Amino acid sequence: MWGKTELKIGQIGKVTILSNTNLVKIASNGSLTTVRTLKKGEEYRVYSYKSNHGGLYGVGGGSFVQKNTKVKYETPSKAKLALLKAQSVPREYTAALKTAELYSDMMHMSKAGIYDQLVSEYGEKFPPAAAQYAINNLKVDWKQNALKSAQSYAELMNMSDADIYEQLTSEYGEKFTEAEAQYAIDHL
């Protein structure tokens, strides 16, 4: 146990609610919508972090806790992480990792693109923790994936550098970071 919660594979930390705050989801227009109120003293596993909206801790199921003075974020100690890694990895986590490796090797997808595909109800339907485990354990050069995607757009679709960059970074496209996309454009 780690406080009130059990440390799980794929977990990067936990948030403790210091005073009542909201559990939120990101709406299709990018705004935050409240799901419910979280009560003081509750603890939640954190599987991801997004820097938008002042910081959002991903607690699974597409829900987030906003980074603010009402919550305390902690990461597990090295000893706890070592103990967790020593335990056997669930079959579904290994399956998510193998699937993620295929998406990276065959389709040269971005980190965000692979994660979204793994958890999507229209994709692989893995639990967020299994998908995060896969992302955390992928051995990938994301800049090279961006470059290979850019080369495909340049060769097969004859797109301009500006259009390729936009496609690589778009939340509706490849979802590479700006740095990864710029690397790809610089090395075409």
C-alpha positions as CSV (number, residue, x, y, z in Angstrom):
1,M,0.0,0.0,0.0
2,W,1.0,3.6,-0.6
3,G,-1.1,5.7,1.7
4,K,-4.7,4.7,1.1
5,T,-4.1,3.4,-2.4
6,E,-2.2,0.4,-3.9
7,L,0.6,1.4,-6.2
8,K,-0.2,0.0,-9.7
9,I,2.0,-0.6,-12.8
10,G,1.6,2.4,-15.1
11,Q,1.0,4.8,-12.2
12,I,3.3,7.8,-12.1
13,G,2.1,9.3,-8.8
14,K,-0.9,10.1,-6.7
15,V,-2.9,13.1,-5.7
16,T,-4.3,13.6,-2.2
17,I,-7.3,16.0,-2.0
18,L,-6.5,18.7,0.6
19,S,-9.8,20.4,0.2
20,N,-12.8,19.7,-2.0
21,T,-12.0,20.1,-5.7
22,N,-13.5,19.0,-9.0
23,L,-12.8,15.9,-11.1
24,V,-12.9,17.2,-14.7
25,K,-12.9,16.0,-18.3
26,I,-11.7,17.8,-21.4
27,A,-14.6,18.7,-23.7
28,S,-14.3,18.4,-27.5
29,N,-13.9,22.2,-27.6
30,G,-10.9,22.0,-25.2
31,S,-12.7,23.4,-22.2
32,L,-13.0,21.6,-18.8
33,T,-16.3,20.1,-17.7
34,T,-16.9,19.0,-14.1
35,V,-17.7,15.3,-13.5
36,R,-18.1,15.4,-9.8
37,T,-16.6,16.9,-6.6
38,L,-13.7,15.1,-4.9
39,K,-13.7,15.2,-1.1
40,K,-10.9,16.2,1.3
41,G,-8.8,13.2,2.2
42,E,-9.4,11.1,-0.9
43,E,-6.5,9.8,-2.9
44,Y,-6.3,9.0,-6.6
45,R,-3.7,7.3,-8.7
46,V,-2.1,9.5,-11.4
47,Y,-1.3,7.9,-14.8
48,S,-0.5,10.9,-16.9
49,Y,0.1,14.7,-16.8
50,K,-1.0,17.3,-19.2
51,S,0.4,20.8,-19.0
52,N,-2.6,22.6,-20.4
53,H,-5.2,24.4,-18.2
54,G,-2.4,25.0,-15.6
55,G,-1.7,21.3,-15.2
56,L,-3.9,18.3,-15.2
57,Y,-3.3,15.0,-13.4
58,G,-4.8,12.1,-15.5
59,V,-6.5,9.7,-13.1
60,G,-7.9,7.3,-15.7
61,G,-11.1,7.1,-17.7
62,G,-10.4,10.4,-19.4
63,S,-10.8,12.2,-16.1
64,F,-8.4,14.7,-14.6
65,V,-7.6,16.6,-11.4
66,Q,-6.5,20.2,-11.9
67,K,-3.1,21.1,-10.4
68,N,-3.8,23.7,-7.6
69,T,-3.4,24.3,-3.9
70,K,-6.4,22.0,-3.1
71,V,-4.4,18.9,-4.1
72,K,-1.0,17.4,-3.2
73,Y,0.9,15.5,-5.9
74,E,3.4,12.8,-4.9
75,T,5.6,10.4,-6.8
76,P,6.5,6.9,-5.5
77,S,9.9,6.4,-3.9
78,K,12.5,4.5,-5.8
79,A,12.1,1.6,-3.4
80,K,8.4,1.3,-4.1
81,L,9.0,1.5,-7.8
82,A,11.6,-1.2,-7.6
83,L,9.3,-3.5,-5.6
84,L,6.5,-2.8,-8.1
85,K,8.7,-3.7,-11.1
86,A,9.8,-6.9,-9.4
87,Q,6.2,-8.1,-9.3
88,S,4.9,-9.8,-12.5
89,V,3.5,-7.6,-15.2
90,P,-0.2,-8.3,-16.0
91,R,-0.8,-10.0,-19.4
92,E,-2.9,-7.0,-20.6
93,Y,0.0,-4.6,-19.9
94,T,2.4,-6.8,-22.0
95,A,-0.2,-7.0,-24.7
96,A,-0.6,-3.2,-24.7
97,L,3.2,-2.8,-25.0
98,K,3.4,-5.2,-27.9
99,T,0.6,-3.4,-29.7
100,A,2.3,0.0,-29.0
101,E,5.5,-1.4,-30.5
102,L,3.6,-2.4,-33.7
103,Y,2.1,1.1,-34.0
104,S,5.5,2.7,-33.6
105,D,7.4,0.3,-35.9
106,M,4.8,0.0,-38.6
107,M,3.0,3.3,-38.6
108,H,5.6,5.6,-36.9
109,M,3.0,7.1,-34.7
110,S,3.6,9.7,-31.9
111,K,3.5,9.0,-28.2
112,A,0.1,10.7,-27.8
113,G,-1.2,9.0,-31.0
114,I,-0.2,5.6,-29.7
115,Y,-1.7,6.2,-26.2
116,D,-5.0,7.5,-27.7
117,Q,-5.2,4.5,-30.0
118,L,-4.5,2.1,-27.2
119,V,-7.3,3.5,-24.9
120,S,-9.8,4.4,-27.6
121,E,-13.2,2.8,-27.6
122,Y,-12.8,2.7,-31.4
123,G,-9.3,1.3,-31.1
124,E,-7.7,-1.2,-28.8
125,K,-9.8,-0.5,-25.7
126,F,-6.9,-1.1,-23.2
127,P,-7.3,0.4,-19.7
128,P,-5.4,3.7,-19.2
129,A,-3.0,2.0,-16.8
130,A,-2.0,-0.6,-19.4
131,A,-1.6,2.0,-22.1
132,Q,0.5,4.2,-19.8
133,Y,2.7,1.1,-19.0
134,A,3.2,0.6,-22.7
135,I,4.1,4.2,-23.3
136,N,6.5,4.3,-20.4
137,N,8.2,1.1,-21.6
138,L,8.4,1.8,-25.3
139,K,12.0,2.2,-26.5
140,V,11.3,4.7,-29.3
141,D,13.1,7.7,-30.9
142,W,10.0,9.9,-31.3
143,K,11.8,12.4,-33.5
144,Q,12.7,9.5,-35.9
145,N,9.0,8.5,-35.9
146,A,8.1,12.1,-36.8
147,L,10.6,12.2,-39.6
148,K,9.4,8.9,-41.1
149,S,5.8,10.2,-41.0
150,A,6.9,13.5,-42.6
151,Q,8.7,11.6,-45.3
152,S,5.6,9.7,-46.1
153,Y,3.6,12.9,-46.4
154,A,6.2,14.5,-48.6
155,E,6.7,11.5,-50.9
156,L,3.1,10.1,-51.1
157,M,1.1,13.3,-50.9
158,N,3.5,16.0,-52.1
159,M,2.7,18.2,-49.2
160,S,4.5,21.5,-48.3
161,D,6.7,21.7,-45.2
162,A,4.1,23.9,-43.6
163,D,1.3,21.4,-44.2
164,I,3.4,18.5,-43.0
165,Y,4.3,20.4,-39.8
166,E,0.6,21.2,-39.2
167,Q,-0.4,17.6,-39.8
168,L,2.4,16.3,-37.5
169,T,1.4,18.6,-34.6
170,S,-2.4,18.7,-35.0
171,E,-4.5,17.2,-32.3
172,Y,-6.6,15.8,-35.1
173,G,-3.6,14.5,-37.0
174,E,-0.4,12.8,-35.7
175,K,-0.1,14.6,-32.3
176,F,3.7,14.9,-32.4
177,T,5.3,17.6,-30.2
178,E,6.4,20.8,-31.8
179,A,10.0,19.9,-31.3
180,E,9.5,16.4,-32.9
181,A,7.8,18.0,-35.9
182,Q,10.4,20.6,-36.3
183,Y,13.1,18.0,-36.2
184,A,11.3,16.1,-39.0
185,I,10.9,19.2,-41.1
186,D,14.6,20.1,-40.6
187,H,15.7,16.6,-41.7
188,L,13.5,16.1,-44.7
